[in-house]
Amino acid sequence: MTDDGTAGPRPARTAPPGGMRAAVIRRYGGPEEFRTETLPEPVPGPGQVLIDVALAGLNYADLHCREGEYRRYPLPAVLGADVVGRRRRDGRRVAALLRSGGGYAQVACAEEAFTIEVPDGVGDEQALALLEQGATAYGALTLLGRLRPGERVVVTAAAGGVGHLVVQLARELGAGRVVGLASTAVKREFVRSLGADATVDPADPELAARLGESGGVDLFVDSVGGGVLRSGLAALAPFGRLLCVGARGGPEESFSVAELAEGSVGVLGFWLQHVLDDRALFASVAEHLFRLAGEGRLVARIDRVVPLDGVADAHRAMGARETMGKVVVDVRREAGAGWQGTTDR
Ligand SMILES: NC(=O)c1ccc[n+]([C@@H]2O[C@H](COP(=O)([O-])OP(=O)(O)OC[C@H]3O[C@@H](n4cnc5c(N)ncnc54)[C@H](OP(=O)(O)O)[C@@H]3O)[C@@H](O)[C@H]2O)c1
């Protein structure tokens, strides 16, 4: 129950015609910078479509964008890189990736090429969780990681939005052994429930040795960087690949060619943009993920659903490493102070 005795969050305040409610930042900074405001709806340009958004997703990169690092969107800015809702032109249910932000709002403007229809068997929350993070997980494992059946895979932040899908997809693709890194016992239990053979605390002082057990690592999927990445490199088996999909701040690691040659190992980097740039590839990856979800072979965990004015709390939770799986914003709802959203679903 909410403070005012109603059974859940209220519908968002009604915006005037041509207006929409949105979570806005007017300065770069902490989560406290978010304000829920009425803004004019975006105006689509050539090749763009309007989407009446139902749900928007949080991605870790949003935290960097909010702080003015990574993509420095002009202020005032509406962040949010993935949405699901109805395409206004034809009312079709679609999911879309927004390369210029704009997701935390009731109306989003998407490139038509980065928009995909959602099949009936896949719910809004699953579609949202699978598009950005699922395509990253699948693209990394297959396009660049070139995972072969029987190979040994390690993934960092394995309980996270990308990580928990990497664990499931690695299994689906026939990995011989899957190991997930996660910082708490609860997260590690969750990762094992996804089918990981083992889990390791990234703070383990013997991390490289632990990862090197069972003959070393063939594919190390890293989204953390720093010492964890170094440990992953040290644990690679001959012909192993370290695949970087992201980092969480701190100095970048560098490698010498001699170091790589001595171990017969490779270091690779993946950016989802290059999947999006190829419409046929993007569509086939998204359709594959939706098919797996429709068949129940890939299940995204929804960590929590917050109302539009819960974006600040959601950013705080993700920055504090409290989330597991996908964090969702229901842009159709506003709660006012006191409502904590739906957690641990
Ligand atoms: N290359 C691409 O195209 C692409 C696309 C999408 C996402 N990404 C990257 O993939 C990574 C995962 O993204 P996501 O949206 O799924 O986020 P996420 O993994 O759900 O982020 C939250 C988790 O990150 C882990 N983490 C590790 N170091 C952290 C730190 N210093 N501060 C806070 N959390 C930390 C924590 O797990 P533990 O506590 O268990 O360590 C935390 O629970 C990010 O680096 C993101 O930039 C890349």
The ligand as an SDF file (V2000), in Angstrom:
LIG
                    3D

 48 52  0  0  0  0  0  0  0  0999 V2000
   29.8350   -2.9360  -25.1880 N   0  0  0  0  0  0  0  0  0  0  0  0
   28.5520   -2.6430  -25.2900 C   0  0  0  0  0  0  0  0  0  0  0  0
   28.0540   -2.3680  -26.3680 O   0  0  0  0  0  0  0  0  0  0  0  0
   27.7400   -2.6620  -24.0360 C   0  0  0  0  0  0  0  0  0  0  0  0
   26.3360   -2.6730  -24.0920 C   0  0  0  0  0  0  0  0  0  0  0  0
   25.6260   -2.7590  -22.8910 C   0  0  0  0  0  0  0  0  0  0  0  0
   26.3270   -2.8000  -21.6810 C   0  0  0  0  0  0  0  0  0  0  0  0
   27.6790   -2.7440  -21.7090 N   0  0  0  0  0  0  0  0  0  0  0  0
   28.4670   -2.7830  -20.4690 C   0  0  0  0  0  0  0  0  0  0  0  0
   28.1670   -3.9890  -19.7930 O   0  0  0  0  0  0  0  0  0  0  0  0
   28.3490   -3.7900  -18.4170 C   0  0  0  0  0  0  0  0  0  0  0  0
   27.1150   -4.2820  -17.6820 C   0  0  0  0  0  0  0  0  0  0  0  0
   26.0310   -3.3820  -17.9090 O   0  0  0  0  0  0  0  0  0  0  0  0
   24.6360   -3.5760  -17.1730 P   0  0  0  0  0  0  0  0  0  0  0  0
   23.7840   -2.4580  -17.6350 O   0  0  0  0  0  0  0  0  0  0  0  0
   24.2190   -4.9780  -17.3540 O   0  0  0  0  0  0  0  0  0  0  0  0
   25.0190   -3.2980  -15.6500 O   0  0  0  0  0  0  0  0  0  0  0  0
   25.1010   -4.3230  -14.4290 P   0  0  0  0  0  0  0  0  0  0  0  0
   26.1390   -5.3580  -14.7090 O   0  0  0  0  0  0  0  0  0  0  0  0
   23.7380   -4.7850  -14.0620 O   0  0  0  0  0  0  0  0  0  0  0  0
   25.6610   -3.3260  -13.3320 O   0  0  0  0  0  0  0  0  0  0  0  0
   25.5460   -3.5180  -11.9740 C   0  0  0  0  0  0  0  0  0  0  0  0
   26.6060   -4.4800  -11.4410 C   0  0  0  0  0  0  0  0  0  0  0  0
   27.9260   -4.1260  -11.8630 O   0  0  0  0  0  0  0  0  0  0  0  0
   28.8630   -4.7220  -10.9860 C   0  0  0  0  0  0  0  0  0  0  0  0
   29.9690   -3.8040  -10.6920 N   0  0  0  0  0  0  0  0  0  0  0  0
   31.2720   -4.1040  -10.8650 C   0  0  0  0  0  0  0  0  0  0  0  0
   32.0160   -3.0700  -10.5140 N   0  0  0  0  0  0  0  0  0  0  0  0
   31.2110   -2.1090  -10.0690 C   0  0  0  0  0  0  0  0  0  0  0  0
   31.4150   -0.8090   -9.5600 C   0  0  0  0  0  0  0  0  0  0  0  0
   32.6530   -0.2990   -9.4170 N   0  0  0  0  0  0  0  0  0  0  0  0
   30.3320   -0.0780   -9.2100 N   0  0  0  0  0  0  0  0  0  0  0  0
   29.0970   -0.5620   -9.3510 C   0  0  0  0  0  0  0  0  0  0  0  0
   28.8380   -1.8000   -9.8400 N   0  0  0  0  0  0  0  0  0  0  0  0
   29.8980   -2.5710  -10.1970 C   0  0  0  0  0  0  0  0  0  0  0  0
   28.1020   -5.0630   -9.7160 C   0  0  0  0  0  0  0  0  0  0  0  0
   28.0560   -6.4830   -9.6150 O   0  0  0  0  0  0  0  0  0  0  0  0
   28.9910   -7.1780   -8.5020 P   0  0  0  0  0  0  0  0  0  0  0  0
   28.6650   -6.4490   -7.2210 O   0  0  0  0  0  0  0  0  0  0  0  0
   28.5630   -8.5940   -8.4910 O   0  0  0  0  0  0  0  0  0  0  0  0
   30.4110   -6.9670   -8.9450 O   0  0  0  0  0  0  0  0  0  0  0  0
   26.7310   -4.4660   -9.9540 C   0  0  0  0  0  0  0  0  0  0  0  0
   25.6760   -5.1640   -9.3080 O   0  0  0  0  0  0  0  0  0  0  0  0
   28.6490   -2.3030  -18.2100 C   0  0  0  0  0  0  0  0  0  0  0  0
   30.0510   -2.1380  -18.1080 O   0  0  0  0  0  0  0  0  0  0  0  0
   28.1260   -1.6900  -19.4700 C   0  0  0  0  0  0  0  0  0  0  0  0
   28.7380   -0.4770  -19.7770 O   0  0  0  0  0  0  0  0  0  0  0  0
   28.3950   -2.6900  -22.8540 C   0  0  0  0  0  0  0  0  0  0  0  0
  1  2  1  0
  2  3  2  0
  2  4  1  0
  4  5  1  0
  4 48  2  0
  5  6  2  0
  6  7  1  0
  7  8  2  0
  8  9  1  0
  8 48  1  0
  9 10  1  0
  9 46  1  0
 10 11  1  0
 11 12  1  0
 11 44  1  0
 12 13  1  0
 13 14  1  0
 14 15  2  0
 14 16  1  0
 14 17  1  0
 17 18  1  0
 18 19  2  0
 18 20  1  0
 18 21  1  0
 21 22  1  0
 22 23  1  0
 23 24  1  0
 23 42  1  0
 24 25  1  0
 25 26  1  0
 25 36  1  0
 26 27  1  0
 26 35  1  0
 27 28  2  0
 28 29  1  0
 29 30  1  0
 29 35  2  0
 30 31  1  0
 30 32  2  0
 32 33  1  0
 33 34  2  0
 34 35  1  0
 36 37  1  0
 36 42  1  0
 37 38  1  0
 38 39  2  0
 38 40  1  0
 38 41  1  0
 42 43  1  0
 44 45  1  0
 44 46  1  0
 46 47  1  0
M  CHG  2   8   1  16  -1
M  END
$$$$
